[in-house]
Amino acid sequence: MTMHEYDNFDPFAAGELSHTAPLTPEQEEIWLSIQFGAESANLSYNESVAISLEGPLNASALERAIARLSDRHEALRCALSGDGRKVCILRSCILPVAMQDLTFLSPADQQKALASARSTAVTLPFNLQQ
């Protein structure tokens, strides 16, 4: 996101706010680094975990479970204000669950696709305003 896009951020557009809080010094440092062009500074927000599931997947149950996580953990419902002074905590939000069917691939190609997806996920900058 460019500096101009941060200026236009509307924390109310994503849903009803539960409350706001001031940024921690570490969050301020990341926000300022991004403002000065260090987009990779927000990679410090990435937390990567891989879970291997076997057997049939109940996709709707997985989506409900992830939705319940965001209900319980306000850190998953946070965004930074456009001026970088506050953490805006939404009352609720929907966490998208990206799923890809790899069953048509050979086991070796499945492993390659998973490795590629993991690599992409951990290097994708975290959007601090979503």
Secondary structure, DSSP 8 states (H G I E B T S, - for coil): --HHHHHT--TTTTS-EEEEEE--HHHHHHHHHHHTT-GGGGGGG---------S---HHHHHHHHHHHHHH-GGGGEEE-TTSSEEEEES-----------TTS-HHHHHHHHHHHHHHHHHS---TT-
